[in-house]
């Protein structure tokens, strides 16, 4: 029986999704993309899951990009479904109602970098390497790299990374805002990621969902429309049980116990 290319587990309201092709640097072939989408769907539908962690098996790679062997006999028409499936996966991750944390260990290149950018928060170990090296194959990013990268790091830096195909170390990724935090080892990375996930899992789930929806609109709407959307989200959260619990707990000087309702 062949080994599963994507592993899925749940512990204490945290789902961990692991790309499991360490001998291939967790390269993203069609099977991996399909299995990742299924795993994220499963996490979204599971009412007991509050937060998702995405990582790669082993210490060498989060995901070292697409499986280039799948490109060899493709032309513009036949490659389109591959790119669309990758983009659909990234859009699904980005639009999920629950926070997704990327724990980047080793290479996050091409599609691996693009999937990481679709996550809400990115933590990385010092051995992490990021980049969009597609230009060196005579192609360009296709999972959303030319769209999300400039929104995260700014247009000038994004153009430099895409045009050169250069890899950057975790320190540089932290400096330009591509990652949120850096850890000295993979072990500390996973520990720090789980601490964050545990913290987020205890927060009011409805409020996080509404906040994520509003934040995701920041680059999609005009300022006026986004402010209108935010105030509607702000009003909606006042109809939740968690709002009442949060206010009551604050006034009583005790820790809140949110029910995600």
C-alpha positions, 0 to 999 in steps of 0.5 A: 500500500502506498504511503499517504501524500497528505497526513491529517490529524486532530488534537485539542481542536487543532487540525494538523495537515502535513504534506508527506513526500519528504523524499521528493522535498514534498513537491506538489503534484496533482495528487498532493494538491487534490489531497490537500484540498480534501484535508482542508475541506475536512477541517472546515466541515469539522465543528470541533476543529478551531485552527489548522496547522499546515506543514511539511514532513521532515526538516528539509522542505515545507513544499519545494514547489511543483513536481516539474515532471508534470510540466514536461509534456504540457502546453498552455491548454493542458497545463491550465487545470493544474494551475486552476486546481492550485489556485482553487486550493489557495483560494479555499485556504484563504477563505476558510472560516478558521485561521490557518497557520503555515509552519515552514520548515526548509524549502517553500518554493514556487507553489509551496511559497504560494500555498504558504502565502494563502495561509493567515499566519506564517511561522518559519525555522531558520533553515527555511528558504522562500522563493518563486523560482519559476522564471528559471524554468521559463515560466511564471508563478501560477498558484497566485504568486504574482497576486499575493506576494506584492500584497504581502511584501510590496510590489518592488520586492515582489517583482525582484523575487519573481523576475530573478527567481532568487531564494531568500533565507528566513531572516530576509523573509522576516525582514520583508514581512513574508513571515511573522516569526522565526525559530531557531529549530524545526522543533521550536517552530512546531512548539511555537506554532502549536502554542499560537494554535492553542491560543487561537483555538480558545478565542471566540470562533465567530468573531475570528471568522467575521474578522477574517472576512473583513481583513480579506476584503482589505485589498478587494474593496474600496476603503468606503466599502470595506468600512461599511462591511466592517461595521456590519461585521462588528454589529453582527458579532454583538448578536453572539453568545460569545460577545456576552460572555466576553463582556461579562468576563471582563467586567467580572475580572475573570477569564472568558469561556467562549462557546464559539456561538 
